[in-house]
């Protein structure tokens, strides 16, 4: 204990002022702890929100699977697909005289517009 100390009272009570300074919010150690806890909190709430959304999604999927709309879609998928005939290439075209007259009339009227 010094006779000329600025903080004689603190020294008399046995308070370490250097240690007390580390308790300030703006001290680098306190900022480090604050950032660390903030990051942990952000991860915790991100995980909680993910699990909540996952649960809501699972519940929504389950409700949809039980709905009438889904049952109708399942019934549509259960119907056998109708087979359609494959398109064939036509090698020789046969036109009637009337079809040829119409085609000639269209070709002649092409420049009229």
LUMLO-567943 format. One record per residue: residue number from 1; residue in three letters; x, y, z of N, C-alpha, C, O, CB in turn. Coordinates in steps of 0.1 Angstrom, whole numbers, m for minus. Glycine has a CB too. Example, Ala and Ser with C-alpha at 12.3 -4.5 7.8 and 13.67 -1.06 7.14 Angstrom:
# LUMLO-567943
+-----+------+--------+---------+-------+---------+----------+-------+--------+---------+-------+--------+---------+-------+---------+----------+-------+
! pos ! code ! n.east ! n.north !  n.up ! ca.east ! ca.north ! ca.up ! c.east ! c.north !  c.up ! o.east ! o.north !  o.up ! cb.east ! cb.north ! cb.up !
+-----+------+--------+---------+-------+---------+----------+-------+--------+---------+-------+--------+---------+-------+---------+----------+-------+
!   1 !  Ala !    132 !     m57 !    78 !     123 !      m45 !    78 !    132 !     m33 !    78 !    142 !     m33 !    85 !     113 !      m45 !    90 !
!   2 !  Ser !    128 !     m22 !    71 !     137 !      m11 !    71 !    129 !       0 !    79 !    134 !      11 !    80 !     141 !       m6 !    57 !
+-----+------+--------+---------+-------+---------+----------+-------+--------+---------+-------+--------+---------+-------+---------+----------+-------+
//
This chain:
# LUMLO-567943
+-----+------+--------+---------+-------+---------+----------+-------+--------+---------+-------+--------+---------+-------+---------+----------+-------+
! pos ! code ! n.east ! n.north !  n.up ! ca.east ! ca.north ! ca.up ! c.east ! c.north !  c.up ! o.east ! o.north !  o.up ! cb.east ! cb.north ! cb.up !
+-----+------+--------+---------+-------+---------+----------+-------+--------+---------+-------+--------+---------+-------+---------+----------+-------+
!   1 !  Unk !      8 !     m12 !     0 !       0 !        0 !     0 !      9 !      12 !     0 !     18 !      14 !     8 !     m10 !        0 !    12 !
!   2 !  Unk !      6 !      21 !    m9 !      14 !       33 !   m10 !      7 !      45 !    m5 !     m5 !      46 !    m5 !      18 !       35 !   m25 !
!   3 !  Unk !     15 !      53 !     1 !      10 !       65 !     7 !      4 !      75 !    m3 !     m5 !      83 !     0 !      21 !       72 !    16 !
!   4 !  Unk !     10 !      75 !   m15 !       7 !       85 !   m26 !     m3 !      79 !   m36 !     m4 !      85 !   m47 !      19 !       90 !   m32 !
!   5 !  Unk !     m9 !      68 !   m34 !     m17 !       62 !   m44 !    m30 !      70 !   m47 !    m35 !      76 !   m38 !     m21 !       47 !   m40 !
!   6 !  Unk !    m34 !      70 !   m59 !     m47 !       77 !   m63 !    m59 !      69 !   m57 !    m69 !      76 !   m54 !     m48 !       78 !   m78 !
!   7 !  Unk !    m58 !      57 !   m56 !     m69 !       49 !   m52 !    m66 !      42 !   m38 !    m65 !      30 !   m37 !     m73 !       38 !   m62 !
!   8 !  Unk !    m64 !      50 !   m29 !     m60 !       45 !   m16 !    m71 !      36 !   m10 !    m68 !      26 !    m3 !     m57 !       56 !    m6 !
!   9 !  Unk !    m83 !      40 !   m12 !     m95 !       32 !    m7 !    m95 !      18 !   m13 !    m97 !       9 !    m5 !    m108 !       40 !    m9 !
!  10 !  Unk !    m93 !      17 !   m26 !     m93 !        4 !   m32 !    m82 !      m5 !   m27 !    m84 !     m17 !   m25 !     m92 !        6 !   m47 !
!  11 !  Unk !    m71 !       1 !   m25 !     m60 !       m7 !   m20 !    m62 !     m11 !    m5 !    m59 !     m22 !    m2 !     m47 !        1 !   m20 !
!  12 !  Unk !    m69 !      m3 !     2 !     m72 !       m7 !    16 !    m82 !     m18 !    17 !    m81 !     m27 !    26 !     m78 !        5 !    24 !
!  13 !  Unk !    m91 !     m18 !     7 !    m101 !      m29 !     7 !    m96 !     m42 !     0 !   m103 !     m52 !     0 !    m114 !      m25 !     0 !
!  14 !  Unk !    m84 !     m41 !    m6 !     m78 !      m53 !   m13 !    m84 !     m55 !   m27 !    m84 !     m66 !   m32 !     m80 !      m65 !    m5 !
!  15 !  Unk !    m88 !     m44 !   m33 !     m93 !      m46 !   m47 !    m82 !     m44 !   m57 !    m75 !     m34 !   m56 !    m105 !      m36 !   m50 !
!  16 !  Unk !    m80 !     m53 !   m66 !     m70 !      m52 !   m77 !    m76 !     m44 !   m88 !    m85 !     m49 !   m95 !     m65 !      m66 !   m81 !
!  17 !  Unk !    m72 !     m32 !   m90 !     m78 !      m23 !  m100 !    m75 !     m28 !  m114 !    m83 !     m26 !  m123 !     m72 !       m9 !   m99 !
!  18 !  Unk !    m64 !     m35 !  m117 !     m61 !      m40 !  m130 !    m71 !     m51 !  m134 !    m75 !     m52 !  m145 !     m46 !      m45 !  m131 !
!  19 !  Unk !    m74 !     m60 !  m124 !     m83 !      m70 !  m126 !    m97 !     m64 !  m128 !   m105 !     m69 !  m136 !     m83 !      m80 !  m115 !
!  20 !  Unk !   m100 !     m54 !  m121 !    m113 !      m47 !  m122 !   m115 !     m41 !  m136 !   m126 !     m41 !  m141 !    m115 !      m37 !  m111 !
!  21 !  Unk !   m104 !     m36 !  m142 !    m105 !      m30 !  m155 !   m109 !     m40 !  m166 !   m115 !     m37 !  m176 !     m92 !      m24 !  m159 !
!  22 !  Unk !   m106 !     m53 !  m164 !    m110 !      m63 !  m173 !   m125 !     m66 !  m173 !   m130 !     m73 !  m183 !    m102 !      m76 !  m171 !
!  23 !  Unk !   m132 !     m61 !  m164 !    m147 !      m63 !  m163 !   m154 !     m53 !  m171 !   m166 !     m54 !  m173 !    m151 !      m62 !  m149 !
!  24 !  Unk !   m148 !     m42 !  m176 !    m154 !      m33 !  m185 !   m159 !     m39 !  m198 !   m152 !     m48 !  m203 !    m145 !      m21 !  m188 !
!  25 !  Unk !   m170 !     m34 !  m203 !    m176 !      m40 !  m215 !   m166 !     m38 !  m227 !   m166 !     m46 !  m236 !    m189 !      m34 !  m218 !
!  26 !  Unk !   m160 !     m26 !  m227 !    m151 !      m23 !  m238 !   m137 !     m29 !  m237 !   m129 !     m26 !  m246 !    m150 !       m8 !  m239 !
!  27 !  Unk !   m135 !     m37 !  m227 !    m122 !      m43 !  m226 !   m121 !     m54 !  m237 !   m131 !     m61 !  m239 !    m119 !      m49 !  m212 !
!  28 !  Unk !   m109 !     m56 !  m243 !    m108 !      m66 !  m254 !   m112 !     m80 !  m249 !   m118 !     m88 !  m257 !     m94 !      m67 !  m259 !
!  29 !  Unk !   m109 !     m84 !  m237 !    m113 !      m97 !  m232 !   m128 !     m99 !  m232 !   m134 !    m109 !  m236 !    m107 !     m100 !  m219 !
!  30 !  Unk !   m135 !     m88 !  m227 !    m150 !      m89 !  m226 !   m156 !     m88 !  m240 !   m166 !     m95 !  m243 !    m155 !      m77 !  m218 !
!  31 !  Unk !   m150 !     m81 !  m250 !    m155 !      m81 !  m263 !   m153 !     m95 !  m270 !   m162 !     m99 !  m277 !    m147 !      m71 !  m272 !
!  32 !  Unk !   m142 !    m101 !  m267 !    m140 !     m115 !  m272 !   m151 !    m124 !  m267 !   m156 !    m132 !  m274 !    m126 !     m120 !  m268 !
!  33 !  Unk !   m154 !    m124 !  m254 !    m164 !     m133 !  m248 !   m178 !    m129 !  m254 !   m185 !    m138 !  m257 !    m164 !     m131 !  m232 !
!  34 !  Unk !   m181 !    m116 !  m255 !    m194 !     m112 !  m261 !   m195 !    m118 !  m275 !   m206 !    m123 !  m279 !    m195 !      m97 !  m261 !
!  35 !  Unk !   m185 !    m116 !  m283 !    m186 !     m122 !  m297 !   m187 !    m137 !  m297 !   m195 !    m142 !  m306 !    m173 !     m117 !  m305 !
!  36 !  Unk !   m180 !    m143 !  m289 !    m181 !     m158 !  m288 !   m195 !    m163 !  m284 !   m200 !    m172 !  m291 !    m170 !     m164 !  m278 !
!  37 !  Unk !   m201 !    m156 !  m274 !    m214 !     m160 !  m270 !   m225 !    m156 !  m280 !   m234 !    m164 !  m282 !    m217 !     m154 !  m256 !
!  38 !  Unk !   m223 !    m145 !  m287 !    m232 !     m141 !  m298 !   m232 !    m151 !  m309 !   m242 !    m154 !  m315 !    m229 !     m127 !  m303 !
!  39 !  Unk !   m220 !    m156 !  m313 !    m219 !     m166 !  m323 !   m226 !    m179 !  m319 !   m233 !    m185 !  m327 !    m205 !     m168 !  m327 !
!  40 !  Unk !   m224 !    m183 !  m307 !    m230 !     m195 !  m302 !   m246 !    m194 !  m302 !   m253 !    m203 !  m306 !    m225 !     m199 !  m288 !
!  41 !  Unk !   m250 !    m182 !  m298 !    m265 !     m180 !  m298 !   m270 !    m180 !  m312 !   m281 !    m185 !  m315 !    m268 !     m166 !  m291 !
!  42 !  Unk !   m263 !    m174 !  m322 !    m268 !     m174 !  m336 !   m269 !    m188 !  m341 !   m278 !    m191 !  m348 !    m258 !     m165 !  m344 !
!  43 !  Unk !   m259 !    m196 !  m338 !    m259 !     m210 !  m343 !   m271 !    m218 !  m336 !   m277 !    m226 !  m343 !    m246 !     m217 !  m340 !
!  44 !  Unk !   m273 !    m215 !  m324 !    m284 !     m222 !  m317 !   m297 !    m219 !  m323 !   m305 !    m228 !  m326 !    m284 !     m218 !  m302 !
!  45 !  Unk !   m300 !    m206 !  m325 !    m313 !     m202 !  m331 !   m314 !    m206 !  m345 !   m325 !    m209 !  m350 !    m315 !     m187 !  m329 !
!  46 !  Unk !   m303 !    m206 !  m353 !    m304 !     m211 !  m367 !   m308 !    m226 !  m367 !   m316 !    m230 !  m375 !    m290 !     m209 !  m374 !
!  47 !  Unk !   m302 !    m233 !  m358 !    m305 !     m247 !  m357 !   m320 !    m249 !  m352 !   m327 !    m258 !  m358 !    m296 !     m254 !  m347 !
!  48 !  Unk !   m324 !    m242 !  m343 !    m338 !     m243 !  m338 !   m348 !    m239 !  m349 !   m358 !    m246 !  m351 !    m340 !     m233 !  m326 !
!  49 !  Unk !   m345 !    m229 !  m357 !    m354 !     m225 !  m368 !   m354 !    m235 !  m379 !   m365 !    m238 !  m384 !    m350 !     m211 !  m374 !
!  50 !  Unk !   m343 !    m241 !  m381 !    m342 !     m252 !  m391 !   m350 !    m264 !  m387 !   m358 !    m269 !  m395 !    m327 !     m256 !  m393 !
!  51 !  Unk !   m349 !    m268 !  m374 !    m357 !     m279 !  m370 !   m372 !    m276 !  m370 !   m380 !    m285 !  m373 !    m352 !     m283 !  m356 !
!  52 !  Unk !   m375 !    m264 !  m366 !    m389 !     m260 !  m366 !   m395 !    m261 !  m380 !   m406 !    m266 !  m383 !    m391 !     m246 !  m360 !
!  53 !  Unk !   m388 !    m255 !  m390 !    m392 !     m255 !  m404 !   m393 !    m269 !  m409 !   m402 !    m273 !  m417 !    m383 !     m247 !  m412 !
!  54 !  Unk !   m383 !    m278 !  m405 !    m383 !     m291 !  m409 !   m395 !    m299 !  m404 !   m401 !    m307 !  m412 !    m370 !     m298 !  m405 !
!  55 !  Unk !   m399 !    m296 !  m392 !    m411 !     m302 !  m386 !   m423 !    m298 !  m393 !   m432 !    m306 !  m395 !    m411 !     m299 !  m371 !
!  56 !  Unk !   m424 !    m284 !  m395 !    m436 !     m279 !  m402 !   m437 !    m285 !  m416 !   m448 !    m288 !  m421 !    m435 !     m264 !  m403 !
!  57 !  Unk !   m426 !    m286 !  m423 !    m426 !     m292 !  m437 !   m430 !    m306 !  m437 !   m438 !    m310 !  m445 !    m412 !     m291 !  m443 !
!  58 !  Unk !   m425 !    m314 !  m427 !    m429 !     m328 !  m426 !   m444 !    m329 !  m423 !   m451 !    m338 !  m429 !    m421 !     m335 !  m415 !
!  59 !  Unk !   m449 !    m320 !  m415 !    m463 !     m321 !  m411 !   m472 !    m317 !  m423 !   m482 !    m323 !  m426 !    m466 !     m311 !  m400 !
!  60 !  Unk !   m467 !    m307 !  m431 !    m474 !     m302 !  m443 !   m474 !    m313 !  m453 !   m484 !    m316 !  m460 !    m468 !     m290 !  m449 !
!  61 !  Unk !   m463 !    m320 !  m455 !    m463 !     m332 !  m465 !   m472 !    m343 !  m460 !   m479 !    m348 !  m469 !    m448 !     m337 !  m466 !
!  62 !  Unk !   m472 !    m346 !  m448 !    m481 !     m356 !  m443 !   m496 !    m352 !  m445 !   m504 !    m360 !  m449 !    m479 !     m359 !  m428 !
!  63 !  Unk !   m500 !    m339 !  m442 !    m513 !     m335 !  m444 !   m517 !    m335 !  m459 !   m528 !    m339 !  m463 !    m515 !     m321 !  m439 !
!  64 !  Unk !   m507 !    m332 !  m468 !    m510 !     m332 !  m482 !   m512 !    m347 !  m487 !   m521 !    m349 !  m495 !    m498 !     m326 !  m490 !
!  65 !  Unk !   m504 !    m356 !  m482 !    m506 !     m370 !  m486 !   m519 !    m375 !  m482 !   m524 !    m385 !  m489 !    m495 !     m378 !  m480 !
!  66 !  Unk !   m525 !    m370 !  m471 !    m538 !     m375 !  m467 !   m549 !    m367 !  m474 !   m561 !    m371 !  m473 !    m539 !     m374 !  m452 !
!  67 !  Unk !   m547 !    m357 !  m481 !    m557 !     m348 !  m487 !   m563 !    m355 !  m499 !   m557 !    m364 !  m505 !    m552 !     m335 !  m491 !
!  68 !  Unk !   m575 !    m350 !  m503 !    m582 !     m356 !  m515 !   m574 !    m353 !  m528 !   m574 !    m361 !  m537 !    m596 !     m350 !  m516 !
!  69 !  Unk !   m568 !    m341 !  m529 !    m561 !     m337 !  m541 !   m550 !    m347 !  m544 !   m548 !    m351 !  m555 !    m555 !     m323 !  m539 !
!  70 !  Unk !   m542 !    m351 !  m533 !    m531 !     m361 !  m535 !   m537 !    m374 !  m539 !   m531 !    m381 !  m548 !    m523 !     m362 !  m522 !
!  71 !  Unk !   m548 !    m378 !  m533 !    m554 !     m391 !  m537 !   m558 !    m391 !  m552 !   m556 !    m401 !  m559 !    m567 !     m394 !  m528 !
!  72 !  Unk !   m564 !    m380 !  m557 !    m567 !     m379 !  m571 !   m555 !    m380 !  m580 !   m556 !    m387 !  m590 !    m575 !     m366 !  m574 !
!  73 !  Unk !   m544 !    m374 !  m576 !    m532 !     m374 !  m584 !   m527 !    m389 !  m584 !   m522 !    m393 !  m594 !    m522 !     m365 !  m579 !
!  74 !  Unk !   m527 !    m395 !  m573 !    m522 !     m409 !  m572 !   m531 !    m418 !  m581 !   m526 !    m427 !  m588 !    m523 !     m415 !  m558 !
!  75 !  Unk !   m544 !    m415 !  m581 !    m553 !     m423 !  m590 !   m550 !    m421 !  m605 !   m550 !    m430 !  m613 !    m568 !     m420 !  m587 !
!  76 !  Unk !   m547 !    m408 !  m608 !    m543 !     m405 !  m622 !   m530 !    m413 !  m626 !   m529 !    m418 !  m637 !    m541 !     m390 !  m624 !
!  77 !  Unk !   m521 !    m413 !  m617 !    m508 !     m420 !  m620 !   m510 !    m435 !  m621 !   m503 !    m442 !  m628 !    m498 !     m417 !  m609 !
!  78 !  Unk !   m520 !    m440 !  m614 !    m523 !     m455 !  m614 !   m529 !    m459 !  m627 !   m528 !    m471 !  m630 !    m532 !     m458 !  m602 !
!  79 !  Unk !   m536 !    m450 !  m634 !    m542 !     m454 !  m647 !   m531 !    m458 !  m657 !   m520 !    m452 !  m658 !    m550 !     m443 !  m653 !
!  80 !  Unk !   m533 !    m469 !  m664 !    m523 !     m473 !  m674 !   m522 !    m463 !  m685 !   m532 !    m457 !  m690 !    m526 !     m487 !  m680 !
!  81 !  Unk !   m510 !    m460 !  m690 !    m508 !     m450 !  m700 !   m514 !    m456 !  m714 !   m511 !    m468 !  m717 !    m493 !     m447 !  m702 !
!  82 !  Unk !   m521 !    m448 !  m721 !    m526 !     m452 !  m734 !   m515 !    m452 !  m744 !   m507 !    m443 !  m745 !    m538 !     m443 !  m738 !
!  83 !  Unk !   m514 !    m463 !  m751 !    m504 !     m464 !  m762 !   m509 !    m457 !  m774 !   m520 !    m459 !  m779 !    m500 !     m479 !  m765 !
!  84 !  Unk !   m500 !    m449 !  m780 !    m504 !     m442 !  m792 !   m495 !    m448 !  m803 !   m484 !    m452 !  m801 !    m501 !     m426 !  m791 !
!  85 !  Unk !   m501 !    m448 !  m815 !    m494 !     m453 !  m826 !   m482 !    m444 !  m830 !   m484 !    m431 !  m830 !    m503 !     m455 !  m838 !
!  86 !  Unk !   m471 !    m449 !  m834 !    m460 !     m441 !  m838 !   m463 !    m435 !  m852 !   m469 !    m441 !  m860 !    m447 !     m449 !  m838 !
!  87 !  Unk !   m458 !    m423 !  m853 !    m460 !     m416 !  m866 !   m451 !    m423 !  m877 !   m440 !    m426 !  m874 !    m457 !     m401 !  m865 !
!  88 !  Unk !   m457 !    m425 !  m888 !    m449 !     m431 !  m899 !   m447 !    m421 !  m910 !   m455 !    m412 !  m912 !    m457 !     m444 !  m905 !
!  89 !  Unk !   m436 !    m423 !  m917 !    m433 !     m414 !  m928 !   m440 !    m418 !  m940 !   m441 !    m430 !  m943 !    m417 !     m413 !  m930 !
!  90 !  Unk !   m446 !    m409 !  m947 !    m453 !     m412 !  m960 !   m443 !    m409 !  m971 !   m438 !    m398 !  m973 !    m466 !     m403 !  m961 !
!  91 !  Unk !   m441 !    m419 !  m979 !    m431 !     m418 !  m990 !   m438 !    m412 ! m1002 !   m431 !    m404 ! m1009 !    m425 !     m432 !  m993 !
!  92 !  Unk !   m450 !    m416 ! m1005 !    m457 !     m411 ! m1017 !   m470 !    m404 ! m1014 !   m478 !    m410 ! m1007 !    m459 !     m423 ! m1027 !
!  93 !  Unk !   m471 !    m392 ! m1018 !    m483 !     m384 ! m1016 !   m492 !    m385 ! m1028 !   m488 !    m384 ! m1039 !    m480 !     m369 ! m1013 !
!  94 !  Unk !   m505 !    m388 ! m1025 !    m515 !     m388 ! m1036 !   m525 !    m378 ! m1033 !   m532 !    m378 ! m1023 !    m521 !     m403 ! m1037 !
!  95 !  Unk !   m527 !    m368 ! m1042 !    m536 !     m357 ! m1041 !   m547 !    m359 ! m1051 !   m546 !    m365 ! m1062 !    m529 !     m344 ! m1043 !
!  96 !  Unk !   m559 !    m354 ! m1047 !    m571 !     m354 ! m1056 !   m569 !    m342 ! m1065 !   m562 !    m333 ! m1062 !    m584 !     m354 ! m1048 !
!  97 !  Unk !   m577 !    m342 ! m1076 !    m577 !     m331 ! m1085 !   m581 !    m318 ! m1078 !   m575 !    m307 ! m1081 !    m585 !     m334 ! m1097 !
!  98 !  Unk !   m591 !    m319 ! m1069 !    m596 !     m307 ! m1062 !   m585 !    m301 ! m1053 !   m584 !    m289 ! m1053 !    m609 !     m311 ! m1054 !
!  99 !  Unk !   m577 !    m310 ! m1046 !    m567 !     m305 ! m1038 !   m556 !    m298 ! m1046 !   m550 !    m288 ! m1041 !    m560 !     m317 ! m1030 !
! 100 !  Unk !   m553 !    m303 ! m1058 !    m543 !     m297 ! m1066 !   m548 !    m283 ! m1071 !   m540 !    m274 ! m1072 !    m540 !     m306 ! m1078 !
! 101 !  Unk !   m561 !    m282 ! m1074 !    m566 !     m269 ! m1079 !   m565 !    m259 ! m1067 !   m562 !    m247 ! m1070 !    m581 !     m271 ! m1083 !
! 102 !  Unk !   m568 !    m263 ! m1055 !    m567 !     m254 ! m1044 !   m553 !    m249 ! m1042 !   m550 !    m237 ! m1039 !    m573 !     m261 ! m1031 !
! 103 !  Unk !   m543 !    m258 ! m1043 !    m529 !     m255 ! m1041 !   m525 !    m245 ! m1051 !   m517 !    m236 ! m1048 !    m521 !     m267 ! m1041 !
! 104 !  Unk !   m529 !    m247 ! m1064 !    m525 !     m238 ! m1075 !   m531 !    m224 ! m1072 !   m525 !    m214 ! m1075 !    m529 !     m243 ! m1088 !
! 105 !  Unk !   m543 !    m224 ! m1068 !    m550 !     m211 ! m1065 !   m543 !    m203 ! m1053 !   m542 !    m191 ! m1054 !    m565 !     m213 ! m1061 !
! 106 !  Unk !   m538 !    m210 ! m1044 !    m531 !     m204 ! m1033 !   m518 !    m199 ! m1037 !   m514 !    m188 ! m1034 !    m529 !     m214 ! m1021 !
! 107 !  Unk !   m511 !    m206 ! m1046 !    m498 !     m202 ! m1051 !   m499 !    m189 ! m1060 !   m491 !    m181 ! m1060 !    m491 !     m213 ! m1059 !
! 108 !  Unk !   m510 !    m189 ! m1068 !    m512 !     m178 ! m1077 !   m516 !    m165 ! m1069 !   m513 !    m154 ! m1073 !    m523 !     m181 ! m1087 !
! 109 !  Unk !   m523 !    m167 ! m1057 !    m528 !     m155 ! m1049 !   m517 !    m151 ! m1039 !   m520 !    m141 ! m1031 !    m541 !     m159 ! m1042 !
! 110 !  Unk !   m505 !    m156 ! m1039 !    m495 !     m153 ! m1029 !   m491 !    m138 ! m1030 !   m489 !    m132 ! m1020 !    m483 !     m162 ! m1031 !
! 111 !  Unk !   m490 !    m133 ! m1042 !    m485 !     m119 ! m1044 !   m496 !    m109 ! m1042 !   m493 !     m97 ! m1043 !    m478 !     m118 ! m1057 !
! 112 !  Unk !   m508 !    m113 ! m1041 !    m519 !     m103 ! m1040 !   m520 !     m95 ! m1028 !   m526 !     m84 ! m1027 !    m533 !     m111 ! m1042 !
! 113 !  Unk !   m513 !     m99 ! m1017 !    m513 !      m91 ! m1005 !   m503 !     m81 ! m1005 !   m501 !     m74 !  m995 !    m512 !     m100 !  m993 !
+-----+------+--------+---------+-------+---------+----------+-------+--------+---------+-------+--------+---------+-------+---------+----------+-------+
//
